[in-house]
């Protein structure tokens, strides 16, 4: 029987072994970071019906080393099982990531929307997929996605394996009829047969294909930025402007309220809170309340494929997290993204509606969301002056990893020049004014609205039972219309 001390010693030894194995795996599968010619600014315009060109698999597609300054070794140990990162699985996953045969017509791969040369984004406001179909969401970077507690802008799945599956069958992305349909197009390839056997000891199959793609994505940890060197003790690693921006980030600019794990402790690693927030993006362009009612009628809660399709192909995309939870408080809320490499992963926000980091700062500076009843409570005017905005942008630029330093410098110059002639989000009066009073959220309404329902008339009788869903608890209950929110009473009773 082990004593307490012996148990502790054994646990420490096990943890150390795991860390050493993890470091070995990263070292085996990673290539040394090198610079590569990349484009700056918007990608080329596509002809109608044309999918984007397939990205080339170059040095920037290689797995990253665990020896990067700032690499969170302990955190990585908790989010990765070393057995999933066997070199053969990672190599297979990398090949599959660039495989266009997984799409319905052989023109689109994972890398189409997650191009290594664009820091694993596509540089477009919203992504373009099979047959040139334009989606509703901006492609987030895959870099550091291994640390996300949920995937996609609305958090509709939890794992990278689940995330890898949905775009393959989404009709606006890769457009395969099913995962099995995609697998069938590579199952006869002798090279794939050999690689699947080496990686998993089995023939080509659906689950191992998704596991291999996820294994590759888990090697894309991106750190080693100038800011990481600054935190490690190099006082000259970032500019004085970036240092001032770091202080503003954690103070007057209030960025840390979403881009840190806690409000009272500085986050120097991931710059996200694993939560969802309504920050006022897209509210004015969409009739959000009717869209929420439409989603309630048309989408079965928990049916992942329907949610995935709606989020990419329809105007209901603006509902964000609400599509998943059906909670009114989640209407138009989206996941807080990490800020690492943010300079080179624009355009910004879930709909790609902001072109520069100066636009982003102007949006936050005015506390945008005057007519938004679901606006996050932490959104308010910031009263940042122009030098302070420049300082925060300088700090954000310091989060760029070395593989993207050259393109980052070029992108910073491009955005700076654009900000001198175009600032569509700037509103100085609002930025330095008081926070406006927010409107109240609309009352919850019955879901089943058809010609036979008395609720459809807008004058429900006091005694007319209907199946209604509460936005807050998502439970279906047979209740009188008068208590479904029409007369102001709470719908949870």
Residue pairs with C-beta under 8 A, 6 or more apart in sequence:
2 10
15 77
18 77
18 82
19 73
19 74
19 77
21 82
22 66
22 73
22 76
22 77
22 80
22 82
22 85
23 66
23 67
23 73
25 82
25 85
25 86
25 87
26 63
26 64
26 65
26 66
26 67
26 85
26 219
26 221
27 65
27 66
27 67
28 87
29 63
29 85
29 87
29 90
29 91
29 219
30 62
30 63
30 64
30 65
30 66
30 219
31 59
31 62
31 63
32 65
33 59
33 62
33 64
33 65
33 224
33 401
33 402
33 403
34 59
34 60
34 403
35 403
35 405
35 406
36 58
36 59
36 60
36 117
36 403
38 60
38 117
38 118
38 404
38 406
38 407
39 117
39 118
39 123
39 407
40 407
40 410
40 411
40 414
41 123
41 411
41 414
42 123
42 124
43 52
43 118
43 122
43 123
43 124
46 52
46 128
46 132
47 132
48 132
49 131
49 132
50 132
51 107
51 108
51 112
51 128
51 129
51 130
51 131
51 132
52 108
52 112
52 122
52 128
54 98
54 100
54 107
54 108
54 109
54 111
54 112
55 98
55 109
55 111
55 112
55 115
55 116
55 117
55 118
56 117
57 94
57 98
57 111
57 116
58 116
58 117
60 116
60 117
60 403
61 94
61 97
61 98
61 111
61 116
63 90
63 94
63 216
63 219
63 220
64 219
64 220
64 221
64 222
65 71
66 73
66 76
66 221
68 221
68 222
68 223
68 224
68 228
68 401
69 223
69 224
69 228
69 229
69 232
70 223
70 224
70 225
70 227
70 228
70 229
70 231
70 232
70 268
70 269
71 221
71 223
71 224
72 147
72 223
72 269
72 270
75 147
75 269
76 146
76 147
76 221
79 146
79 147
80 146
80 218
84 211
84 214
84 215
84 218
85 215
85 218
85 219
86 199
86 215
88 195
88 198
88 199
89 199
89 200
89 211
89 212
89 215
89 216
90 212
90 215
90 216
90 219
91 195
91 199
92 192
92 195
92 196
92 198
92 199
92 212
92 215
92 216
93 211
93 212
93 213
93 214
93 215
93 216
93 217
94 216
95 192
95 195
96 102
96 110
96 209
96 212
96 213
96 216
97 109
97 110
97 111
97 114
97 213
97 216
97 217
98 109
98 110
98 111
99 109
99 110
99 186
100 106
100 107
100 108
100 109
100 112
101 182
101 185
101 186
102 109
102 110
102 168
102 174
102 176
102 182
102 185
102 186
103 109
103 129
103 130
103 168
103 174
103 175
103 176
103 182
104 130
104 174
104 175
104 176
104 177
104 181
105 130
105 131
105 175
106 185
107 130
108 129
108 130
108 173
108 174
108 175
109 174
110 164
110 167
110 213
112 122
112 127
112 129
113 121
113 122
113 127
113 129
113 139
113 167
113 173
114 120
114 121
114 122
114 139
114 141
114 142
115 121
115 122
115 123
118 344
118 345
119 141
119 143
119 222
119 341
119 344
119 345
119 404
120 141
120 142
120 143
120 220
121 138
121 139
121 140
121 141
121 345
122 128
122 139
123 346
123 347
124 138
124 139
124 347
124 352
125 138
125 347
125 351
125 352
125 353
126 134
126 135
126 136
126 137
126 138
126 139
126 351
126 352
127 134
127 135
127 137
127 138
127 139
127 173
128 134
128 135
129 135
129 167
129 170
129 172
129 173
129 174
129 175
130 171
130 172
130 173
130 174
130 175
131 175
133 171
133 172
133 175
133 313
134 172
135 172
135 173
135 312
135 313
136 311
136 312
136 313
136 314
136 315
136 317
136 318
136 351
137 153
137 311
137 312
137 317
137 350
137 351
138 153
138 347
138 348
138 349
138 350
138 351
138 352
140 152
140 153
140 337
140 345
141 337
141 338
141 341
141 345
142 217
142 220
143 220
143 221
143 222
143 340
143 341
143 401
144 220
144 221
144 222
144 270
144 338
144 340
145 151
145 160
145 163
145 217
145 220
146 160
146 217
146 218
146 220
146 221
147 221
147 270
147 338
148 274
148 335
149 155
149 158
149 274
150 156
150 157
150 158
150 274
150 335
151 157
151 158
151 159
151 160
151 162
151 163
152 163
152 166
152 311
152 335
153 311
153 320
153 334
153 335
153 350
154 276
154 307
154 311
154 320
154 321
154 323
154 324
154 334
154 335
155 276
155 321
155 324
155 335
156 166
156 304
156 307
156 308
156 311
156 323
156 324
157 163
157 166
157 304
159 214
160 213
160 214
160 217
160 218
161 207
161 210
161 211
161 213
161 214
163 214
164 210
164 213
164 214
164 217
165 179
165 210
166 304
166 305
166 308
167 173
167 174
168 174
168 176
168 179
168 182
169 175
169 176
169 177
169 178
169 179
169 182
169 305
170 308
170 309
170 312
170 313
171 309
171 313
172 309
172 312
172 313
173 312
174 182
176 182
179 206
179 209
179 210
180 206
182 209
183 204
183 205
183 206
183 209
186 192
186 204
186 209
187 193
187 203
187 204
189 204
192 204
193 203
193 204
196 202
196 203
196 204
196 205
196 208
197 203
199 208
199 212
200 208
200 211
200 212
202 208
222 340
222 341
222 401
222 403
223 340
223 401
224 401
224 402
225 340
225 341
225 398
225 399
225 400
225 401
225 402
226 237
226 238
226 242
226 398
226 400
227 237
227 238
227 242
227 246
227 268
227 395
227 398
227 399
228 268
229 237
229 238
230 237
230 238
230 242
230 243
230 398
231 268
237 398
238 246
238 394
238 395
238 398
239 394
239 398
241 390
241 391
241 394
241 395
242 391
242 394
242 395
242 397
242 398
243 395
244 388
244 391
244 394
244 395
245 391
245 392
245 393
245 394
245 395
245 396
245 398
246 395
248 255
248 384
248 388
248 391
248 392
248 395
249 255
249 256
249 259
249 392
249 395
250 256
250 260
250 266
252 382
252 383
252 384
252 388
253 361
253 364
253 382
253 384
253 388
253 392
254 364
254 378
254 380
254 382
255 364
255 392
256 263
256 266
256 267
257 263
257 378
258 272
258 273
258 275
258 277
258 336
258 376
258 378
259 267
259 271
259 272
259 273
259 336
259 339
260 266
260 267
260 271
260 272
260 273
261 267
261 270
261 272
261 273
261 274
270 338
270 340
271 338
271 339
271 340
271 399
272 335
272 336
272 337
272 338
272 339
273 336
274 336
275 335
275 336
276 320
276 321
276 330
276 333
276 334
276 335
276 336
277 333
277 334
277 336
277 376
277 378
278 320
278 331
278 332
278 333
278 334
278 369
278 372
278 374
278 375
278 376
279 334
279 349
279 363
279 364
279 368
279 369
279 375
279 376
279 379
280 363
280 368
280 369
280 372
280 375
280 379
281 332
281 334
281 349
281 350
281 351
281 353
281 363
281 368
282 318
282 332
282 350
282 351
282 353
283 318
283 332
283 369
283 371
283 372
284 371
285 318
286 315
286 318
288 318
288 319
288 331
288 332
288 374
289 442
291 315
291 316
291 318
291 319
292 319
292 322
292 328
292 331
292 471
293 445
293 447
293 449
294 316
295 310
295 316
295 319
295 322
295 323
295 326
296 326
296 447
296 469
297 447
297 448
297 449
298 310
299 306
299 307
299 310
299 316
299 323
300 306
301 326
301 474
307 323
307 324
310 316
310 317
310 323
311 317
311 323
316 323
317 351
318 332
318 351
319 331
319 332
320 330
320 331
320 332
320 333
320 334
320 350
321 327
321 330
321 333
321 334
321 335
322 328
322 330
322 331
322 332
322 333
324 330
325 474
326 469
326 471
326 474
327 471
327 472
327 474
328 374
328 441
328 444
328 471
328 472
329 374
329 472
331 374
331 441
332 372
332 374
333 374
333 376
334 349
334 350
339 396
339 399
340 399
340 401
341 399
341 400
341 401
341 404
341 408
342 348
342 357
342 396
342 399
343 357
343 396
343 397
343 399
343 400
343 404
343 408
343 411
343 412
343 415
344 400
344 404
344 407
344 408
344 411
346 352
346 354
346 355
346 356
346 357
346 411
346 415
347 353
347 354
347 355
348 354
348 355
348 357
348 359
348 360
349 360
354 360
354 363
354 425
355 415
355 418
355 422
356 415
356 418
356 419
357 393
357 396
357 397
357 415
358 389
358 393
358 415
358 416
358 418
358 419
358 423
359 419
359 423
359 424
359 425
360 425
361 384
361 389
361 392
361 393
362 389
362 423
362 425
362 426
362 427
362 431
363 425
364 379
364 382
365 381
365 382
365 383
365 384
365 389
365 426
365 431
366 381
366 425
366 426
366 427
366 430
366 431
367 379
367 380
367 381
367 382
367 430
367 431
367 435
368 379
368 425
369 375
369 379
369 438
370 436
371 439
372 438
372 439
373 438
373 439
373 440
373 441
373 442
374 441
375 438
380 435
381 430
381 431
381 432
381 433
381 434
381 435
382 431
383 431
383 432
384 392
384 431
397 408
397 412
400 408
443 485
443 486
443 488
444 468
444 470
444 471
444 484
444 485
444 491
445 455
445 484
445 485
445 486
446 453
446 455
446 460
446 466
446 468
446 481
446 484
446 486
447 467
447 468
447 469
448 455
448 466
448 467
448 468
449 455
449 456
450 456
453 466
454 460
454 461
454 464
454 481
455 464
455 466
455 481
455 484
455 486
460 480
460 481
460 482
460 484
460 486
461 481
461 482
462 480
462 482
463 480
464 480
464 481
465 478
465 479
465 480
466 478
466 479
466 480
466 481
466 484
467 476
467 477
467 478
468 476
468 477
468 478
468 479
468 481
468 484
468 491
469 475
469 476
469 477
470 477
470 491
470 492
471 491
472 491
472 492
473 492
475 492
477 493
479 491
479 493
482 489
483 489
483 491
483 493
484 491
485 491
